[in-house]
Amino acid sequence: RTSIPTPLHQHRPTTTCGSRRRTNINPIDITRHNNIIMASMEAYRKAASKLSPRLSPATLSKIGNDMEQALTGAPSSAFSIPESVRRDPFALSKDSDPGAVIRSIGTSRRVFLLHSALSPVEIDGLAYRLRALSSNDAINSVVVANPLEDADCDGDMSENETCMPSFMEEGEIVTSIRTEMGGPWGKNRDNFEKSILDEEYGEGLGMPYVSSGYDAKKIYEMGLHKDPAALERELMQPLVNLSEAVRGSFAETSDNTRSKVPVISVTNGLTTDAGYALLSGSYALATQNTSFRILNPLRGLAFDPVGLSYLLPRVGFEFGQASAEHSKGCALLLALAGFEANATDLVSTGLATHYIGGPYKLNMLERGLSELNSWECQSLQPKPKRLYGQENRDMGPDINQQYKNVAVGNLIQYLTEYDAAGADEYGCYLKSELDDEHQLFLKDKDPSLTLAEERIQMYGEVISPLVIWAATFGGVWQEDSVHGMMERLREIAAKKTEYQGRAGYEEDAMVADQAEYFVTSMEQRSPLALSVMHELLLRSSSPGETLKSCMEREKASQMRLFTKADGDYARWAQSGQGVGLVGMQGCSSLIRVKDGVFDGWNHKSVKEVTDDEVKEIVGI
């Protein structure tokens, strides 16, 4: 996403990078190229004429893949992401376990994220699919979402063979046949057990893990850490491609067309690290369960090449939000302390564009998108009729361009409770003009004459814990080193016992307790990874930096951490430890299962990390 404020009722304009005009084209080459296209189209028509609705979904999918590869030259990785070739449900192969699938929903397309981690091949394939779909003028949007349809099974769709859209499951939301073996909020739990779980472990316990991008342990098992060239080719560059595909900032696709339709992300659950690439599209819709964390330092790794080192120091800038005043603190809390940003935090900082409340809004979104016109048909002025032999008339500027994607933006705005651009609009700008008693009506207007739909909606009360703590510890973030920040936090935390139990010092005790939590969280992470991430944030904050330059620096740094002999990542991967996430074992057990956290890093503290070691990873 660009850093220029854009009205949220319109699709943010995508950019083309590196496109060039072609000169000195040989007419013979053009003729040969056209002949090849005509031959391919003829072969496509013949193959399509042989399709029958009696064929099995698997056979139809195989024929569709063969035709697509012959016609467009799609890479083999594209077919790791199954795509429905007809409107009714398609069956996933029992022999394959794809991380994501795509199917049509009227004039829109839905990407089902079936697994939180994709394989390197699937990441590359999904990037290609999204590039192709976003440049398709026969649709109006691409929706990327985890399977909210199976919410009662904690997002488990491991045995769902249909991937039906949400709005087609109204009245019977659970689509998996594993209803009785679902997650902690399965149907067989009574209210008593639910209340116990909620009291002990919190509401977010049963929320799905939306996406982490890839599985860092499997990368080690595949041996990619031993081959830098293969690591860059098979994982790092596909991550860059995926981020650019979702953002729409690629130069061209297989048919040399730009991004046209918006990519809409709906993430109901936790997203971490490289998974944020899926939230960097035109619209990132947060539900009441949406959250984001950076966990890579617990693996001995830094930023994945999806642009976070560029975006985090600039939170709040895109929509002119109050969080921009504390952007540095927000960035450091997210990157170094592993702060888990909830939906309010994400929208308040612009990392998400809209807050839609309950995940059921996905049903309404899909139904609405399925009935909207395609990008090509979104127009006000029809094309003039041209008789045979008549030359094309110059109609001047195409006024229809300004209406493209507006209907999609209006639909999203209709489903939204508040958005990043207007979260504080009324609470700040009209505060002096609102009535003193209710703060819902204009002072010079009779409340009895104001209809309910005309009342001012107060969005000024939206509170972001991330922004609050970033502002509270504002002096801490002024330190020029990670070690200095941790020492300042320790000084604040040391006063916890002094404030506890004393009347009038409740807030001071709470601040000291939070400082202790932050410094403990930072102590668990790889000292080298924290120092590298801090350096990346500092360099990316420079005015001359671009998203592309920051992603290239992220890629180079991450590759060096991956391939470092006896490095922190290798030690973590060999240990078998996790990153401290909490889960539940089965559906009938009240036992909490928590990943172990690795602590055998090469450095005991960030104080031991030298500047030369950091420069060796980040580069001079």
C-alpha positions as CSV (number, residue, x, y, z in Angstrom):
1,R,0.0,0.0,0.0
2,T,1.2,3.5,-0.7
3,S,1.8,6.0,2.0
4,I,-0.5,8.6,0.4
5,P,-3.9,9.0,2.1
6,T,-6.6,7.7,-0.2
7,P,-10.4,7.7,0.4
8,L,-11.4,4.2,1.5
9,H,-14.5,4.1,-0.6
10,Q,-12.3,3.6,-3.6
11,H,-9.8,0.9,-4.5
12,R,-6.3,2.2,-3.9
13,P,-4.6,2.8,-7.2
14,T,-2.0,0.2,-7.9
15,T,1.4,1.1,-9.3
16,T,3.4,-0.4,-12.1
17,C,7.1,-0.8,-11.5
18,G,9.7,-1.0,-14.2
19,S,7.4,-1.0,-17.2
20,R,9.0,0.2,-20.4
21,R,7.8,1.1,-23.9
22,R,8.9,-1.4,-26.5
23,T,10.5,0.0,-29.7
24,N,11.7,-1.3,-33.0
25,I,9.2,-4.2,-33.1
26,N,9.4,-6.4,-36.1
27,P,6.0,-6.7,-37.9
28,I,6.9,-10.3,-38.7
29,D,7.3,-11.1,-35.0
30,I,3.9,-9.5,-34.3
31,T,2.3,-11.7,-37.0
32,R,4.0,-14.8,-35.7
33,H,2.9,-13.9,-32.1
34,N,-0.7,-13.4,-33.2
35,N,-0.7,-16.7,-35.1
36,I,0.5,-18.5,-31.9
37,I,-2.3,-16.9,-29.9
38,M,-4.9,-17.9,-32.4
39,A,-3.6,-21.5,-32.5
40,S,-3.7,-21.6,-28.7
41,M,-7.2,-20.2,-28.6
42,E,-8.4,-22.7,-31.1
43,A,-6.9,-25.5,-29.0
44,Y,-8.6,-24.1,-26.0
45,R,-12.0,-24.0,-27.7
46,K,-11.6,-27.6,-28.8
47,A,-10.6,-28.8,-25.3
48,A,-13.4,-26.8,-23.7
49,S,-16.0,-28.3,-26.1
50,K,-15.2,-31.7,-24.8
51,L,-15.8,-30.8,-21.2
52,S,-18.9,-32.4,-19.7
53,P,-20.6,-31.8,-16.4
54,R,-20.6,-35.5,-15.9
55,L,-16.8,-35.5,-15.4
56,S,-15.5,-35.7,-11.9
57,P,-14.3,-32.5,-10.3
58,A,-10.8,-33.9,-10.2
59,T,-10.8,-34.6,-13.9
60,L,-12.2,-31.2,-14.7
61,S,-9.5,-29.6,-12.6
62,K,-6.8,-31.6,-14.4
63,I,-8.2,-30.5,-17.8
64,G,-8.4,-26.9,-16.7
65,N,-4.8,-26.9,-15.5
66,D,-3.5,-28.4,-18.7
67,M,-5.4,-25.8,-20.8
68,E,-4.1,-23.0,-18.6
69,Q,-0.5,-24.1,-18.8
70,A,-0.8,-24.5,-22.6
71,L,-2.4,-21.2,-23.1
72,T,-0.7,-18.9,-20.6
73,G,2.5,-20.7,-19.8
74,A,1.7,-20.8,-16.1
75,P,4.5,-22.2,-13.9
76,S,4.0,-25.6,-12.4
77,S,3.9,-24.1,-8.9
78,A,0.5,-22.4,-9.8
79,F,-1.1,-25.8,-9.8
80,S,-0.2,-26.4,-6.2
81,I,-3.1,-24.1,-5.4
82,P,-6.3,-25.9,-6.7
83,E,-8.8,-23.8,-8.5
84,S,-12.4,-24.7,-9.2
85,V,-13.3,-24.8,-12.9
86,R,-17.1,-24.8,-12.3
87,R,-19.4,-23.1,-9.9
88,D,-20.6,-26.1,-7.9
89,P,-18.4,-27.6,-5.1
90,F,-15.2,-29.3,-6.1
91,A,-13.6,-32.2,-4.2
92,L,-10.1,-31.9,-2.9
93,S,-8.0,-34.9,-3.7
94,K,-7.4,-37.3,-0.8
95,D,-3.8,-37.6,-1.9
96,S,-3.1,-33.9,-1.7
97,D,-3.3,-31.5,1.2
98,P,-3.2,-28.0,-0.3
99,G,-2.5,-25.0,1.9
100,A,-5.0,-22.9,-0.1
101,V,-7.6,-23.3,-2.7
102,I,-9.5,-20.9,-5.0
103,R,-13.1,-21.0,-6.3
104,S,-15.4,-18.6,-8.0
105,I,-18.2,-16.8,-6.2
106,G,-20.2,-15.1,-8.9
107,T,-18.1,-12.2,-10.3
108,S,-15.6,-12.5,-7.4
109,R,-13.0,-15.1,-6.4
110,R,-12.4,-16.5,-2.9
111,V,-9.0,-17.8,-1.7
112,F,-9.5,-20.3,1.2
113,L,-6.5,-20.4,3.5
114,L,-6.7,-24.0,4.7
115,H,-3.4,-24.1,6.5
116,S,-1.5,-21.5,8.5
117,A,1.8,-22.4,6.8
118,L,2.3,-22.7,3.1
119,S,5.1,-24.7,1.4
120,P,7.6,-22.7,-0.7
121,V,5.9,-24.0,-3.9
122,E,2.5,-23.0,-2.7
123,I,3.7,-19.5,-1.8
124,D,5.1,-19.1,-5.4
125,G,1.9,-20.6,-6.8
126,L,-0.4,-18.3,-4.8
127,A,1.6,-15.3,-5.9
128,Y,1.1,-16.2,-9.5
129,R,-2.6,-16.9,-9.0
130,L,-3.2,-13.5,-7.3
131,R,-1.3,-11.7,-10.0
132,A,-3.4,-13.3,-12.7
133,L,-6.7,-12.8,-10.8
134,S,-6.0,-9.1,-9.9
135,S,-5.5,-8.3,-13.6
136,N,-8.6,-10.1,-14.7
137,D,-11.2,-7.5,-15.8
138,A,-14.0,-10.2,-15.9
139,I,-14.2,-10.2,-12.0
140,N,-14.6,-7.4,-9.5
141,S,-12.4,-8.6,-6.5
142,V,-10.4,-11.3,-4.9
143,V,-11.2,-12.2,-1.3
144,V,-8.5,-13.9,0.8
145,A,-9.8,-15.4,4.1
146,N,-9.3,-18.3,6.4
147,P,-12.2,-20.8,6.6
148,L,-14.6,-18.9,8.9
149,E,-17.3,-21.3,7.8
150,D,-16.0,-23.9,10.3
151,A,-15.7,-21.6,13.3
152,D,-17.2,-24.2,15.6
153,C,-14.3,-26.4,14.7
154,D,-11.6,-23.8,15.4
155,G,-11.1,-23.2,11.7
156,D,-10.3,-26.9,11.1
157,M,-11.2,-27.7,7.5
158,S,-8.8,-30.6,7.1
159,E,-11.6,-32.9,5.9
160,N,-13.7,-30.3,4.2
161,E,-13.9,-31.4,0.6
162,T,-16.1,-28.7,-0.9
163,C,-14.9,-25.2,0.2
164,M,-18.3,-23.7,-0.2
165,P,-18.6,-19.9,0.2
166,S,-19.8,-18.5,3.5
167,F,-23.1,-17.2,2.2
168,M,-24.0,-20.6,0.8
169,E,-23.6,-22.1,4.3
170,E,-26.1,-19.8,6.0
171,G,-28.1,-21.7,8.6
172,E,-25.6,-24.5,8.7
173,I,-22.2,-22.9,9.2
174,V,-20.2,-26.0,10.1
175,T,-19.1,-27.7,6.9
176,S,-16.5,-30.1,8.2
177,I,-17.5,-33.7,9.0
178,R,-15.3,-33.5,12.1
179,T,-17.9,-31.5,14.0
180,E,-17.6,-33.6,17.2
181,M,-13.8,-33.5,17.0
182,G,-13.5,-29.8,16.6
183,G,-11.5,-27.3,18.5
184,P,-12.0,-26.0,22.0
185,W,-15.4,-24.4,21.1
186,G,-16.8,-27.5,19.5
187,K,-20.5,-28.2,19.6
188,N,-20.1,-30.9,22.3
189,R,-18.9,-28.3,24.9
190,D,-21.5,-27.0,27.3
191,N,-21.7,-23.5,28.6
192,F,-20.1,-24.5,31.9
193,E,-16.9,-25.8,30.3
194,K,-16.8,-22.8,28.0
195,S,-17.0,-20.4,30.9
196,I,-14.1,-22.2,32.7
197,L,-11.9,-22.0,29.6
198,D,-12.8,-18.3,29.1
199,E,-12.0,-17.5,32.7
200,E,-8.7,-19.4,32.8
201,Y,-7.2,-18.8,29.4
202,G,-9.0,-15.9,27.7
203,E,-11.4,-15.5,24.8
204,G,-8.6,-15.8,22.2
205,L,-7.7,-19.3,23.1
206,G,-9.8,-21.0,20.5
207,M,-9.1,-18.6,17.7
208,P,-7.6,-20.0,14.5
209,Y,-4.0,-19.4,13.4
210,V,-4.6,-17.7,10.1
211,S,-1.2,-17.5,8.6
212,S,2.5,-17.5,9.4
213,G,3.6,-17.5,5.8
214,Y,5.7,-20.6,6.0
215,D,6.9,-23.2,8.5
216,A,10.5,-22.3,9.6
217,K,11.1,-25.8,10.9
218,K,10.2,-27.4,7.6
219,I,12.6,-25.1,5.8
220,Y,15.4,-26.5,8.1
221,E,14.2,-30.1,7.4
222,M,14.3,-29.4,3.6
223,G,17.9,-28.3,3.9
224,L,17.3,-24.9,2.3
225,H,19.5,-23.3,5.0
226,K,22.5,-25.0,3.5
227,D,22.0,-23.6,0.0
228,P,21.7,-19.8,-0.2
229,A,20.8,-19.8,-3.9
230,A,18.0,-22.3,-3.4
231,L,16.8,-20.5,-0.3
232,E,16.5,-17.2,-2.3
233,R,15.0,-18.9,-5.3
234,E,12.5,-21.2,-3.5
235,L,11.4,-19.1,-0.5
236,M,12.7,-15.6,-0.2
237,Q,11.8,-14.4,-3.7
238,P,8.4,-16.1,-3.7
239,L,7.6,-14.2,-0.4
240,V,8.5,-10.9,-2.2
241,N,6.4,-11.9,-5.1
242,L,3.4,-12.8,-2.9
243,S,3.6,-9.4,-1.1
244,E,3.8,-7.6,-4.4
245,A,0.9,-9.6,-5.8
246,V,-1.4,-8.9,-2.9
247,R,-0.4,-5.2,-2.9
248,G,-0.9,-5.0,-6.7
249,S,2.5,-3.4,-7.2
250,F,3.9,-5.7,-9.9
251,A,5.0,-4.5,-13.3
252,E,3.1,-6.9,-15.5
253,T,1.5,-10.4,-15.7
254,S,1.7,-13.1,-18.2
255,D,-0.6,-11.1,-20.5
256,N,1.1,-7.8,-19.8
257,T,-1.8,-6.2,-17.9
258,R,-1.7,-4.2,-14.7
259,S,-3.5,-4.9,-11.5
260,K,-7.2,-3.9,-11.8
261,V,-9.3,-5.4,-9.1
262,P,-8.8,-5.1,-5.3
263,V,-7.5,-7.9,-3.1
264,I,-9.7,-8.0,0.1
265,S,-8.3,-9.8,3.2
266,V,-10.5,-11.0,6.0
267,T,-8.4,-12.6,8.8
268,N,-10.3,-14.0,11.7
269,G,-7.6,-15.1,14.1
270,L,-3.8,-14.7,14.6
271,T,-1.5,-13.7,11.8
272,T,2.3,-13.7,12.3
273,D,5.4,-12.6,10.5
274,A,5.3,-13.3,6.7
275,G,1.6,-13.9,6.9
276,Y,1.2,-10.2,7.0
277,A,1.8,-10.2,3.2
278,L,-1.8,-11.4,2.9
279,L,-3.0,-8.2,4.7
280,S,-1.1,-5.7,2.5
281,G,-3.8,-5.5,-0.2
282,S,-6.3,-2.8,-1.0
283,Y,-8.6,-3.7,1.9
284,A,-7.6,-5.5,5.1
285,L,-10.7,-6.2,7.1
286,A,-10.3,-6.9,10.8
287,T,-12.8,-8.9,12.8
288,Q,-13.2,-8.9,16.6
289,N,-10.8,-11.9,16.7
290,T,-8.1,-10.5,14.4
291,S,-4.6,-10.1,15.8
292,F,-1.0,-9.8,14.6
293,R,2.4,-10.7,16.2
294,I,6.0,-10.9,15.2
295,L,7.5,-14.2,16.4
296,N,10.6,-14.6,14.3
297,P,13.1,-13.4,16.9
298,L,12.0,-16.5,19.0
299,R,13.3,-18.5,16.1
300,G,16.5,-16.6,15.7
301,L,15.2,-14.8,12.6
302,A,14.4,-11.2,11.7
303,F,11.9,-9.6,9.3
304,D,10.6,-11.7,6.4
305,P,10.8,-9.9,3.1
306,V,7.3,-8.6,3.0
307,G,8.0,-4.9,3.8
308,L,7.3,-4.7,7.6
309,S,10.6,-2.8,8.2
310,Y,9.2,-0.1,5.9
311,L,5.6,-0.1,7.1
312,L,6.1,-0.2,10.9
313,P,8.0,3.0,11.3
314,R,5.3,4.7,9.2
315,V,2.2,3.5,11.0
316,G,-0.5,6.1,11.0
317,F,1.0,8.1,8.2
318,E,-1.2,6.7,5.4
319,F,-4.5,7.9,6.9
320,G,-3.2,10.8,9.0
321,Q,-3.9,9.0,12.3
322,A,-2.9,10.1,15.8
323,S,-0.8,6.9,16.1
324,A,1.7,8.6,13.7
325,E,3.0,10.6,16.6
326,H,4.0,7.4,18.3
327,S,5.0,5.4,15.2
328,K,8.5,4.6,16.5
329,G,7.2,3.2,19.8
330,C,4.5,1.1,18.0
331,A,7.2,-0.3,15.6
332,L,9.6,-1.2,18.4
333,L,6.8,-2.8,20.6
334,L,5.7,-5.0,17.6
335,A,9.1,-5.9,16.4
336,L,11.2,-6.3,19.6
337,A,8.7,-7.0,22.4
338,G,6.4,-9.3,20.3
339,F,3.4,-7.2,21.3
340,E,0.2,-8.8,20.0
341,A,-1.8,-6.2,18.2
342,N,-5.6,-6.7,18.3
343,A,-8.1,-5.5,15.8
344,T,-8.3,-2.0,17.3
345,D,-4.5,-1.7,17.3
346,L,-4.3,-2.7,13.6
347,V,-7.0,-0.3,12.4
348,S,-5.7,2.5,14.7
349,T,-2.3,2.3,13.1
350,G,-3.4,1.6,9.5
351,L,-2.0,-1.9,9.4
352,A,-5.7,-2.9,8.7
353,T,-8.0,-0.6,6.8
354,H,-11.5,-1.5,8.3
355,Y,-13.0,-3.0,11.4
356,I,-16.1,-5.1,10.5
357,G,-16.9,-6.6,13.9
358,G,-18.2,-10.2,13.8
359,P,-16.7,-12.7,11.3
360,Y,-20.2,-13.4,10.0
361,K,-19.9,-10.2,7.9
362,L,-17.9,-12.4,5.4
363,N,-21.3,-13.9,4.4
364,M,-22.7,-10.5,3.5
365,L,-19.4,-9.5,1.8
366,E,-19.3,-12.6,-0.4
367,R,-23.0,-12.3,-1.3
368,G,-22.7,-8.7,-2.2
369,L,-19.5,-9.1,-4.3
370,S,-21.0,-12.1,-6.2
371,E,-23.8,-9.8,-7.5
372,L,-21.7,-6.7,-8.4
373,N,-20.6,-6.0,-12.0
374,S,-17.2,-7.1,-13.1
375,W,-14.4,-4.5,-13.5
376,E,-15.0,-4.2,-17.2
377,C,-18.8,-3.6,-16.8
378,Q,-18.4,-1.0,-14.0
379,S,-19.2,2.0,-16.1
380,L,-21.5,5.0,-16.5
381,Q,-21.1,5.8,-20.1
382,P,-21.7,2.9,-22.5
383,K,-19.4,2.3,-25.4
384,P,-20.7,4.0,-28.6
385,K,-22.0,1.6,-31.3
386,R,-19.9,1.4,-34.4
387,L,-21.3,0.3,-37.8
388,Y,-19.3,-2.0,-40.0
389,G,-16.6,-0.1,-41.8
390,Q,-17.0,3.0,-39.6
391,E,-13.9,4.4,-38.0
392,N,-13.7,4.7,-34.3
393,R,-14.8,8.0,-33.0
394,D,-12.7,9.9,-30.5
395,M,-14.8,10.1,-27.4
396,G,-12.2,12.1,-25.4
397,P,-11.2,11.0,-21.9
398,D,-12.7,7.8,-20.6
399,I,-15.0,9.0,-17.8
400,N,-15.7,5.4,-16.7
401,Q,-12.3,5.0,-15.2
402,Q,-13.3,7.0,-12.1
403,Y,-16.1,4.6,-11.4
404,K,-14.0,1.4,-11.4
405,N,-13.9,-0.4,-8.0
406,V,-16.1,2.3,-6.4
407,A,-19.0,-0.2,-5.9
408,V,-16.7,-2.6,-4.2
409,G,-15.4,0.2,-1.9
410,N,-19.0,1.3,-1.1
411,L,-20.0,-2.3,-0.2
412,I,-17.1,-2.6,2.2
413,Q,-17.9,0.7,3.8
414,Y,-21.5,-0.5,4.3
415,L,-20.2,-3.5,6.2
416,T,-17.7,-1.5,8.3
417,E,-18.2,-0.3,11.9
418,Y,-15.2,2.1,11.5
419,D,-12.2,2.5,9.3
420,A,-8.6,3.7,9.5
421,A,-9.3,7.0,7.8
422,G,-12.4,8.0,9.9
423,A,-11.8,6.3,13.2
424,D,-11.4,9.6,15.0
425,E,-13.2,11.8,12.5
426,Y,-16.2,12.8,14.6
427,G,-14.6,12.5,18.0
428,C,-11.9,15.0,17.1
429,Y,-13.2,17.3,14.4
430,L,-16.8,17.8,15.7
431,K,-16.2,17.5,19.4
432,S,-16.9,21.2,20.1
433,E,-20.0,21.1,17.9
434,L,-21.7,18.2,19.7
435,D,-24.2,18.4,22.5
436,D,-22.8,18.3,26.0
437,E,-25.2,15.7,27.4
438,H,-25.2,12.9,24.9
439,Q,-22.4,13.8,22.5
440,L,-24.6,12.4,19.7
441,F,-26.3,15.4,18.2
442,L,-25.2,18.8,16.8
443,K,-25.8,21.6,19.3
444,D,-27.9,23.8,16.9
445,K,-30.2,20.9,15.9
446,D,-33.3,19.7,17.7
447,P,-32.6,16.1,18.8
448,S,-36.3,15.2,18.4
449,L,-36.0,15.9,14.7
450,T,-32.8,13.8,14.2
451,L,-33.5,10.3,12.9
452,A,-31.5,7.4,14.2
453,E,-29.5,7.0,11.0
454,E,-28.6,10.7,11.1
455,R,-27.0,10.6,14.5
456,I,-23.3,11.2,14.7
457,Q,-21.5,8.0,15.4
458,M,-18.8,8.6,18.0
459,Y,-15.6,6.9,17.0
460,G,-13.4,8.9,19.2
461,E,-13.7,6.4,22.0
462,V,-11.8,3.7,20.1
463,I,-8.8,2.8,22.3
464,S,-5.7,1.1,21.1
465,P,-3.5,-0.5,23.8
466,L,-0.6,-0.5,21.4
467,V,-0.7,3.2,20.9
468,I,-1.3,3.8,24.6
469,W,1.8,1.8,25.7
470,A,3.9,3.3,22.9
471,A,3.0,6.8,24.2
472,T,3.4,5.7,27.9
473,F,7.0,4.5,27.4
474,G,7.9,7.3,24.9
475,G,11.1,8.1,26.7
476,V,12.3,4.5,26.5
477,W,12.2,4.5,22.7
478,Q,14.5,7.4,22.5
479,E,17.4,5.2,23.5
480,D,19.7,4.5,20.5
481,S,20.3,0.8,21.3
482,V,18.2,-2.3,22.3
483,H,20.3,-2.6,25.4
484,G,19.5,0.9,26.5
485,M,15.8,0.4,26.0
486,M,15.8,-2.8,28.1
487,E,17.7,-1.0,30.9
488,R,15.1,1.8,30.9
489,L,12.3,-0.8,31.1
490,R,14.1,-2.6,34.0
491,E,14.4,0.7,35.9
492,I,10.6,1.2,35.6
493,A,9.8,-2.4,36.4
494,A,12.0,-2.2,39.6
495,K,9.5,0.2,41.1
496,K,6.7,-2.3,41.0
497,T,7.0,-3.4,44.6
498,E,7.1,0.2,45.7
499,Y,3.8,1.0,44.1
500,Q,1.8,-2.2,44.7
501,G,-0.8,-1.9,47.4
502,R,-0.5,1.9,47.8
503,A,-3.6,4.0,47.3
504,G,-3.3,6.5,44.5
505,Y,-0.5,4.6,42.8
506,E,-2.6,2.0,40.9
507,E,-1.6,3.3,37.5
508,D,2.1,3.5,38.4
509,A,2.0,-0.2,39.5
510,M,0.3,-1.1,36.3
511,V,2.9,0.7,34.2
512,A,5.7,-1.0,36.1
513,D,4.1,-4.4,35.7
514,Q,3.8,-3.8,31.9
515,A,7.4,-2.7,31.7
516,E,8.4,-6.0,33.4
517,Y,6.4,-8.0,30.9
518,F,8.0,-6.2,27.9
519,V,11.5,-6.7,29.2
520,T,10.9,-10.4,30.0
521,S,9.5,-10.9,26.5
522,M,12.6,-9.2,24.9
523,E,14.9,-11.4,27.0
524,Q,13.4,-14.5,25.6
525,R,14.2,-13.5,22.0
526,S,17.5,-14.0,20.1
527,P,19.8,-11.1,21.0
528,L,21.3,-11.0,17.5
529,A,17.8,-11.1,15.9
530,L,16.7,-8.2,18.0
531,S,19.8,-6.1,17.2
532,V,19.3,-6.9,13.5
533,M,15.6,-5.9,13.5
534,H,16.4,-2.7,15.3
535,E,19.1,-1.8,12.7
536,L,16.6,-2.6,9.9
537,L,14.0,-0.3,11.4
538,L,16.5,2.5,11.8
539,R,17.7,2.3,8.2
540,S,14.2,1.9,6.8
541,S,13.1,5.1,8.7
542,S,15.2,7.3,6.4
543,P,13.2,9.5,4.1
544,G,14.9,8.2,0.9
545,E,14.0,4.6,1.6
546,T,11.3,2.8,-0.5
547,L,9.3,-0.3,0.1
548,K,11.3,-2.2,-2.5
549,S,14.7,-1.2,-1.1
550,C,13.5,-2.2,2.4
551,M,12.2,-5.6,1.2
552,E,15.6,-6.3,-0.5
553,R,17.4,-5.5,2.7
554,E,15.0,-7.7,4.6
555,K,15.6,-10.5,2.2
556,A,19.4,-10.3,2.4
557,S,19.4,-10.1,6.2
558,Q,17.0,-13.0,6.6
559,M,19.1,-15.2,4.2
560,R,22.2,-14.6,6.3
561,L,20.4,-15.5,9.5
562,F,19.0,-18.6,7.8
563,T,22.4,-19.8,6.5
564,K,24.7,-18.8,9.3
565,A,26.6,-21.8,10.5
566,D,25.7,-22.7,14.1
567,G,23.6,-19.6,14.1
568,D,20.6,-18.9,16.4
569,Y,18.2,-20.2,13.8
570,A,20.0,-23.5,13.4
571,R,20.2,-23.9,17.1
572,W,16.5,-23.3,17.5
573,A,15.5,-25.6,14.7
574,Q,17.6,-28.4,16.2
575,S,16.2,-28.0,19.7
576,G,12.6,-28.9,18.7
577,Q,11.3,-26.0,20.8
578,G,8.5,-23.7,19.6
579,V,7.6,-20.0,20.0
580,G,5.4,-20.2,23.1
581,L,2.0,-20.3,21.4
582,V,-0.9,-21.7,23.5
583,G,-3.2,-24.3,22.1
584,M,-5.6,-26.9,23.2
585,Q,-5.3,-30.7,23.1
586,G,-8.4,-32.2,21.6
587,C,-11.9,-31.1,22.3
588,S,-12.7,-32.8,25.6
589,S,-9.5,-31.9,27.5
590,L,-9.1,-28.8,29.7
591,I,-5.3,-29.1,29.5
592,R,-3.5,-26.2,28.0
593,V,-0.7,-27.1,25.6
594,K,2.1,-24.5,25.3
595,D,5.1,-24.5,23.0
596,G,8.5,-24.4,24.7
597,V,10.6,-21.3,24.2
598,F,14.3,-21.8,23.2
599,D,17.0,-20.0,25.3
600,G,20.3,-21.4,24.0
601,W,21.2,-18.5,21.9
602,N,24.8,-17.7,20.9
603,H,24.7,-14.5,22.9
604,K,23.4,-14.3,26.5
605,S,22.2,-10.7,26.1
606,V,22.0,-8.0,23.6
607,K,24.9,-6.3,25.3
608,E,27.2,-9.0,23.9
609,V,26.2,-8.4,20.3
610,T,28.7,-6.2,18.5
611,D,28.2,-3.6,15.8
612,D,30.3,-5.7,13.4
613,E,28.1,-8.7,13.9
614,V,25.0,-6.7,13.1
615,K,26.6,-5.1,10.0
616,E,27.7,-8.6,8.8
617,I,24.0,-9.5,8.7
618,V,22.4,-6.3,7.5
619,G,25.2,-5.1,5.3
620,I,27.2,-1.9,5.3
